Amino acid sequence: MPDRKPVAVITGASAGIGAALANVFADNGHALVLVARRAPQLKVLADAIEERGHARPHVIVLDLDQPDAAARIEDELRETGLEAKFLVNNAGFGLMGPAASLDRGQQLAMIDLNVRVLTELSLRFAESLVRQQGGILNVASVASFMPGPGMAVYHATKAYVLSLSEALHRELGAQGVRVTALCPGPVETGLSPVPVETEFQVRAGISQDLFPHLFSRRVERVAREGYDGMMRGRRLVIPGSSNKVAARLVRLLPRRAARRLLRAVRSNSK
């Protein structure tokens, strides 16, 4: 079998952290495969990357909710002579509100995307990542470290992502594959000094002022820190000193106290 071209596969690449990571990978010389369900946004991103003098990314327009999505990505890479060297599992969403009151179908879809799809892609491409001596960057959240009343299912999915990533860091690291969990807090987009809601926040129903501004970080900076951390083989990247302190603190506190701390942070931001 002829050698295939190594690429970085980025899911949820049409906006937010995914788009920012696509730019960072491109700026560091990686060929890209961008996966998302919205063709217009992917085209705009691919055009912008190409206009900056980089190779045009290969675009896969695909809804990852489909049961065969991971297999379709693998098939398209094979048919186009590409092979995953890096995998960025960024696709995911959250919903805010009491779990018993939110739409059950949407919450199960959240689990499917945030957990099952990420797991399937990580395991499906493990062989090629070992062959290419590449890496996995799983976008988790500072929510991974604490239970989240008001976003219960979302926090639980991100706790899974963190746990899986830390285990794969050990298992695949022995075979030369870097596995990193990126755990950002709230992110800001746009050029304005005023925070702009991301698409994640809009879909989740999270207002800009839910968390104090000191927990927020520009999406471009989050992407750079995640990329640099993975390339250095770090197990965990938590952007921002306030988020680092919060993540460490809740690991030391009793779980009841951690829940109270989260409620207090949200209450004081309003």
GIDA-V768323 format. One record per run of one state. SS is the DSSP state (A for helix, B for strand, O for the rest). FROM is the first residue (numbers start at 1). LEN is the number of residues. Records with the same first field share a line. If there is no record, write none. Layout:
SS->FROM-LEN + FROM-LEN
//
This chain:
O->1-4 + 12-4 + 28-4 + 37-2 + 52-6 + 62-7 + 80-2 + 90-14 + 125-1 + 133-2 + 140-2 + 146-6 + 174-4 + 183-4 + 189-10 + 205-8 + 216-1 + 232-4 + 238-3 + 253-2 + 269-2
B->5-7 + 32-5 + 58-4 + 82-8 + 135-5 + 178-5 + 187-2 + 217-2 + 236-2
A->16-12 + 39-13 + 69-11 + 104-21 + 126-7 + 142-4 + 152-22 + 199-6 + 213-3 + 219-13 + 241-12 + 255-14
//
